[in-house]
Amino acid sequence: MDLVQRRGHGVLAQEILNLIGRAGTPMTPARVRDALDRRLAYTTVMTVMVRLYDQGVLARKRAGRAFAYTVLSDPAMVTARRMHRLLQIERNRAGVLARFVNGLNADDEQLLRNLLHQITADQGGPTSAHGYGSPIRSNRG
């Protein structure tokens, strides 16, 4: 099994986003590969970066024979968008969310509870008998 196969789906993309976001300067695929792991194939890193560019997550400018990339939005927002896209294609949303929450460790579960409470309080919305309101906002209108 090679190095790339050991990474979970999307893990390399997230590592690339995190690296470029922290760099504060445009990075070429070669620089990204060198910073992450020189054993990665240049073409693998370049392909992931091009896909992120095509998704509107990275911007790029010509830098010699290659492109240098910068992050257009923060990595947490990118991950959240991916999660929303996955949730939108599933008919059993409640089942997906229940299994997601069930798989959280205690710290992440408490963090999620705190965030839901904070969002509900910020919206001034009513809370349910369980102490949670409906923190989901529509950005469509």
Secondary structure, 3 states (H helix, E strand, C coil): CCHHHHCCCCHHHHHHHHHHHHHCCCECHHHHHHHHCCCCCHHHHHHHHHHHHHCCCEEEEEECCEEEEEECCCHHHHHHHHHHHHHHHCCCHHHHHHHHHHCCCHHHHHHHHHHHHHHHHHHCCCCCCCCCCCCCCCCCC
